[in-house]
Amino acid sequence: KLYISFCTGRAYQGAQSNGKALINHANRFDKLLNLTVSYKRTIAEKHTLDGLLGYEWQRLTRDGYSMEASDFSSEAINNADDIGTGKARPSIGSYRSSTDVASYFGRINYNYADRYLLTFTLRADGSDKFGSNNQWGYFPSGAFAWRIEQEDFMKNLDFISNAKLRLSVGQTGNSDFSGNAFAYYRTGRDYLFGNQQNTGIYLDQNGNPSLKWETTTEYNLGLDLGFLKNRINFGLELYTKRISGLLGSSNKPYYFPVNYVAANIGKTSSRGFEINLNTVNFQGEFTWTSNLNLSRYVDKWVKRNPDVVLNVHQSTKDPLRPIWGYQLGGILQPGDEVPAHMPGAKPGAQIIQDIGSVDDNGNRVWIPDGKIGNEDLIMLGTSDPDLIFGFTNSFEYKGFDLNIHVYGSLGWKRHNDYLGSMMDLYSKIDDGRNYPAYDQGKFWSSENPNGKYPNLFVSGTTAPGRSQFAIESADFLKVRNITLGYTFNNIKGVDKYFKNLRVYVDGGNPFTWTKFSKIDPEYTGTYPSATTYTFGLNVKF
């Protein structure tokens, strides 16, 4: 990718330097090699064995350069074409990075009478991001499936058309992070020596030969059931996952030239389930099918980064994405007694409950201490939903088809960026800018003592819990898509040109039900998600 820019001395960006020219050139190369060989054999009709061996190699390279010059003697030509004519000393830079990843892998499958199925897989993954002692990681996995409906004791249960039990355990590796295990130096930080400027060389990254692959270990238990000739299909998936050796950075003492180093810093766990239910409700001239999906997961810390200093309200087993806040006590009104733990609070301020203190051992106890601090923080929830669900229905009647997809999530909270934008009212007013009139009646004032939110001016910019009003329940139910179509078959006069023609209209994101204020809880920022309507035509020749 090549970028060329030239600004004359009359342009704003070039006025202070009598013209400015810039050339940037960036390259990206991605090389990939994949080789596999497979083998399959059936023995005595009931035993099937197949295997696969493979090798994969990938190199990702980035390089580029940039040149910038200024103070040109003439604007008659585009000086980016001859950037050396700039009188000022040109600025020149370049860069290059390369990452190699290689993998050897193998898989063996065994099938007995389509009843018992075994799979074993082994991967050896290598990355040049790690030192020679840990460059390779070895990740095995195994799976077993039992097709219960093939057993003799199931043959009289005609209403069960499918029954399959699945078990699996396996490991995968991850090397995707911005650092690596090696120390390296950069140029810069020039210095004067002997009345001459010299180019400095400095340590930019510490090395860590112990850095190794991040490893995910996962256990799965699954059950698939089909009833009434598979008109009803049910699937259940239970899993637990543990990630160890999380890739990140660890702090070094202040007297080190670089006070951090790439390291394996912690361990997390995740547990959850997923349920799928597919049904054929009607068959024939009128067809109606449904799909229901439910899922839940819980992510927690198992081992925290040793550099993290936990506050008194935190623990080593907290959820990965907690939301902390205070226990609120309403808004202070004129004539109310000012709480002793909030000296100087004015009417319109958010009342914070004093509920905790710290004992002599540094532990939190639920005894008020007459002040507001971390000991009063409680977990309001997490930014992970308790339940995620989706429900799809498809209908067909003669030439008509209708598809409706509904989904949502329950039991989670998040910061409302739209309400949060109200917290910088000071700068908005000082700069002569406006804020949405919709929210004026939501905030407390002497004319609006029943306002839902505290007065941000009397709360101050550093008051505890000042922004907590912007943390809301993000539960929602949304119609993601509604598609209605009609198919014309065997149209007389044109059937020799095409087989059928389908016209349709699609509504994307047409309806959302939520208590989240003003914007879509799925998206960050202060703008709502877009609703789209599409008209289309499909022709099959």
LINLINGI-V334725 format. One record per residue. PSI is psi in radians with two decimals (none if undefined). Layout:
# LINLINGI-V334725
PSI
PSI
This chain:
# LINLINGI-V334725
2.25
2.26
2.18
2.31
2.43
2.22
2.20
2.95
-0.25
-0.25
2.74
-0.80
-0.32
-0.04
-0.67
-0.15
0.29
0.79
2.47
2.35
2.46
2.34
2.15
2.36
2.17
2.37
2.56
2.16
2.26
1.92
2.37
2.31
2.27
2.13
2.30
2.64
2.41
2.78
2.45
2.42
2.44
2.28
2.20
0.62
-0.62
-0.32
2.12
2.23
2.25
2.66
2.84
2.37
2.50
2.85
2.41
2.41
2.41
2.37
2.18
2.07
2.37
2.33
2.83
3.07
2.84
2.56
2.39
2.35
2.80
3.12
1.20
2.55
-0.31
2.55
0.15
-0.44
2.83
1.85
-0.14
-0.37
-0.34
1.23
-0.31
-0.17
-0.12
2.37
-0.55
2.66
2.15
2.67
2.16
2.37
2.74
2.87
2.79
2.39
2.62
2.40
2.27
2.38
2.32
2.61
2.39
2.36
2.66
2.62
2.41
2.24
2.37
2.32
2.11
1.91
0.54
0.49
-0.80
2.23
2.24
2.45
2.34
2.32
2.50
2.27
2.46
1.89
2.35
2.50
2.44
0.11
-0.30
2.77
3.01
-0.53
-0.43
0.35
-0.53
2.44
2.51
2.18
1.76
2.83
2.68
2.63
2.56
2.38
2.42
1.99
1.59
-0.54
-0.23
-0.19
2.66
-0.62
-0.12
-0.13
-0.47
-0.08
1.34
-0.49
-0.24
1.95
-0.25
2.35
2.06
2.25
2.33
2.36
2.43
2.65
2.44
2.91
2.57
2.73
2.72
2.28
0.22
1.64
2.93
-0.31
-2.93
-3.09
0.05
2.57
2.42
2.82
2.73
2.80
2.68
-2.96
0.94
2.71
2.76
2.33
2.12
0.71
0.47
2.39
2.25
2.59
2.19
2.66
2.25
2.69
2.17
-0.42
2.32
2.62
2.65
1.61
-0.24
-0.10
2.34
3.10
2.44
2.31
2.28
2.16
2.20
2.40
2.34
2.46
2.15
2.64
2.21
2.28
2.41
2.41
2.65
1.01
0.72
0.41
-0.40
2.14
2.27
2.37
2.35
2.29
2.14
2.37
2.69
2.38
2.39
2.22
2.10
2.74
0.71
2.32
2.27
-2.55
2.62
2.51
2.59
2.79
2.70
-0.43
-0.04
2.56
-0.65
2.17
0.45
2.83
2.52
2.37
2.85
2.06
-0.06
-3.02
2.42
2.82
2.67
2.35
2.55
-3.10
2.83
2.33
2.31
2.37
2.03
2.29
2.52
1.76
-0.69
2.49
2.63
-2.56
-0.63
2.14
2.36
2.08
2.63
2.63
2.20
2.30
2.28
2.40
2.71
2.51
2.67
2.06
2.31
2.75
2.47
-0.70
2.18
2.80
2.19
-0.40
-0.29
2.15
1.95
2.40
2.96
-0.40
-0.07
2.83
2.93
-0.20
0.36
2.75
2.74
-0.56
1.14
2.78
2.06
2.64
-3.07
2.79
2.06
2.69
0.55
-2.92
2.35
2.20
2.76
2.33
-0.27
2.60
2.26
2.19
2.46
-0.51
0.06
1.05
2.41
-0.01
2.47
2.79
2.40
-0.18
2.63
2.22
2.23
2.34
2.33
1.85
-0.21
2.94
3.07
2.24
-3.08
-0.34
0.09
0.20
2.66
2.40
2.61
1.15
2.17
2.49
0.16
0.24
2.87
2.24
-2.89
-0.44
-0.21
-0.05
2.46
2.81
2.01
-0.38
-2.81
2.90
0.20
2.27
2.60
-0.53
2.32
2.35
2.72
2.54
2.09
2.35
2.33
2.33
2.49
2.31
2.00
-2.07
-0.07
2.55
2.47
2.28
2.27
2.14
2.11
2.42
2.96
-3.07
2.67
2.65
0.66
2.83
2.80
2.87
2.24
1.88
-0.49
-0.85
-0.63
-0.51
-0.31
-0.30
-0.23
0.65
-0.56
-0.93
-0.60
-0.75
-0.71
-0.59
0.06
0.33
2.91
2.93
2.77
2.24
-0.41
-0.59
-0.08
-0.71
-0.09
-0.36
2.56
2.45
2.99
-0.48
-0.22
1.17
-0.19
0.24
2.51
-0.61
2.68
2.78
2.05
-0.39
-0.75
-0.36
-0.51
2.88
-0.29
0.16
2.37
2.42
0.20
-0.65
0.09
-0.40
-0.35
-0.05
2.05
2.81
2.29
0.28
2.47
2.76
2.23
2.40
1.88
-0.78
2.49
2.12
2.20
2.23
2.88
2.35
2.20
2.16
2.48
0.99
2.14
2.41
-0.48
0.07
-0.30
-0.19
-0.66
2.73
-0.83
2.94
2.30
2.27
2.53
2.80
2.39
2.30
2.06
2.15
0.79
-0.50
2.41
2.29
2.08
2.71
-0.02
2.25
2.16
-0.71
3.00
2.18
-0.27
-0.31
2.56
2.91
-3.06
0.19
2.48
2.80
2.70
2.55
2.25
2.60
2.26
2.33
2.31
2.90
2.17
2.29
2.23
2.08
none
